[in-house]
Amino acid sequence: MATIKQLLISVMMISGFTLSACSETETVAVEDIEQTYSSAPLINPNEATAAQLANIEGLSDTDVAAIVAARPFATMSSLHAIIGAGKEASEVKALYGQLFIKVGLNTGAAADYKLIPSSLTPRHLAHEFDEYRPYASLDDFAREMSKYVSDAEVENLKRYVTLD
């Protein structure tokens, strides 16, 4: 079953429409709206070497030293408290697209769910994760989340969670 967003994008693509961006002279093609997601494994900051951490775009030398000194992190929010301060939301989203501590679907906290990069607002994402607990499988999780985001984003979200 296609989501409303997918249907609207399909109709707009067939019709040849574009969406206006910030200025009247600039337009964004509908196909550019779709988010692409990495399939690369996320780096676990508790297991990565200092050299691996130093290669992550968005981590400063100070961030790397702070991670190494404070490990192990029990939760993603505890890591965020160390390296998230002073970063813009877009920087945090890009960083956590590479580096993340997986969150338990059945035991995770809302604060950790809110740090998962998503097209949903952090509050909405945490609400949806919590609403359908307990999850018996990742397929259950995927089925519930596909009501709110694209199949590609569901696959991406699965990179951030674990069935505990």
N, C-alpha and C positions, 0 to 999 in steps of 0.2 A: 504494500500500500504506500503510495507516494505521499509525502508530506505536502502541505499547502505551499511551503516555500519552494519545493522542487517543482510543483505544478506551475506556480507563477513564473519561475525562471524559464521553464520549458515554453510556456506561452509567449513570454517576452522574446525568447530566442527565435522562435518560429516567426514572430511578427517583425523581427528586426529592430526592436526598440533598444534604446540605450538609456541608462539612468544618468541624470545630471549630477555632476559632482559639485565642488565648491564654487566654481565660476561658470558663467554662461557659455564660455568658449571651450570648456573642458568637459568631456563626457567619459563615462566608464562603461565599457561593454559588459553585458550581463554575465558572460562567461568568466570575466575577471573577478566577479564577486565570490565565486566558489573558493573556499579555503582549501589549500593543499596541506597535507599532514605528512610528517616524517614517519617512516616505518622503522627507523633506527632504534635500537634499544636505548632506553634511558640510562644514564650513568647514575649509579647509586653513590652518593657522596660518602657513605660509610665505608665503601669498598675501594673507591678510586684512589690511585696514587696521587701524590702532589703534582706530578708531571701531567697526568691525565686531567686533573682539575685545571691546571694552568692553560691547557689547550681549549677550554670551554669558552666560547665567545660570551662576553658579558661578565666574566669573573675577573676581578682585579687581583693583583698579587696579595693585597690585604685580605680580600675575600678568601683566597686559597689558604692563607695562613690561619685565618679564623676558623675555617672548616676543619682543617687538620688538627688544630688545638682543641676544638670543642667536641670532636667525635667521641663516641658514637651518638647519633641523633635518633631518638625513639620515634619522632614524628616529623612530618614535613613542616609543620608550623614551628617546631623548635629550630630547624635549619633556617627557616624564613626569618626568625627573630635575629639570627646572626648576620645574614647577608642581604636581607630584603630592605633594610632601612636606607632611605635616600634614593632608591631606584624608582623610576617611573613605572607605571603599570605595564606599559608595553615592553619595557626592559625585563621586568619580572616574568612576563608571559613568554618572551623569547628564551630567557634563561631556563625556565622550568620546562621548556620544550626539549631541553637537552639533559637536564639534571633534576632528578626527583627521587624521593623516597616513596615507594608505592604505599597506597592507603588501603586498609582492609575494608571491603564492601560492607561487611556486617559489624565491624567494630570501630571503624574510623570515626573521627570527630569532624563536625561541620567546619571547623577552622582549617583542617587539612583538605577537605573536599573543595573549599573555596579557592585553594591555591592551584587547582588543576586548570591548565589553560583550556578555555572553551568559548564557544560563541554565546553560551548562556551567561547571564550575570552570575557572579559567584554565589549570591544568595539563592537564586533559582536552582543552580546546579546542586548545591548542598541539600536543598529541600527535596529535589527529585531523587538523589542518592538515598536519602534517609527514608523517604516515603514508602519505598517498596521493600524495605528490609523485612525479613532476612532473604537474601538471595541464595538460592540453591545451586546456581551455576552462573558462569559468565554469560551463557545464552539467555538466562532470565534477565540479567542486567542489560544486555544488548537489546532485548525485546522492549523493555520498559523505556530505555533511553532513546530508542528509535522513534518514539512518539514526539520527541522534542528537537532532535538534531538529525542531520544526514547520516546515512550509513557510513560514510567515510569518517565522520566525526565520532561515531560510536566506536569504530575500530581504533581510532586514536585514543579515546577515553579509556579503552581497555588496557592501554599501555601503562596507565597510572594507578591501576587498582590490582588487588589480589583478592582471591576468594579465601577468606580465613575461617 
